[in-house]
């Protein structure tokens, strides 16, 4: 796993994000089975992350409160989010 990705995971967990399941999923970018998912759900909605330990790709989605609909956040800046 890239060291930078390890640091992102540590900071996300520190902010309360938890791993959704114990399985690795297929990455949409590199097609390796190396993606782990972190999520956080609150009263006002939530956010999900997919981090690929093979290629380092990070994807994120937001969820509105009271729905299961997820919308991918394509312009998301993880460095700004984790400051």
Helices and strands as residue ranges (DSSP letters): H 3-14, E 18-19, E 25-26, E 33-42, E 45-52, E 58-64, E 70-72, H 78-81
